[in-house]
Amino acid sequence: MNSNPHHTKMTLCCVTDWRRAPGEIVEIHAGGELLRRGEVDEVMPNGTGFWLLADGAHLRTYIDKAEGFELWAAHPIQNP
């Protein structure tokens, strides 16, 4: 049994209300493929897109829901 928290497998949930995602560590998927992991920065007020923070060689990137991207988080993001 591996007790290292960096090797713990997490269950991911698809997030439909992106307005609740700021500060979350997420995965971005499209066409069933994982494209990138990162932290959500700012989210559009209407929830149609968000900025993923820069990380290493990856620049800060805008993710647009209308382009078919999906946001997956390690736990369901709670509504207030």
Number of C-alpha atoms within 10 A of each C-alpha: 3 7 7 7 7 7 8 9 8 9 10 14 15 17 18 15 14 21 18 16 23 16 14 17 17 24 20 19 17 13 9 9 10 14 12 12 17 18 18 25 18 16 20 12 10 9 15 14 19 21 18 26 18 14 12 6 6 11 10 15 14 15 19 15 15 9 9 10 18 23 23 24 19 16 15 13 18 8 7 4
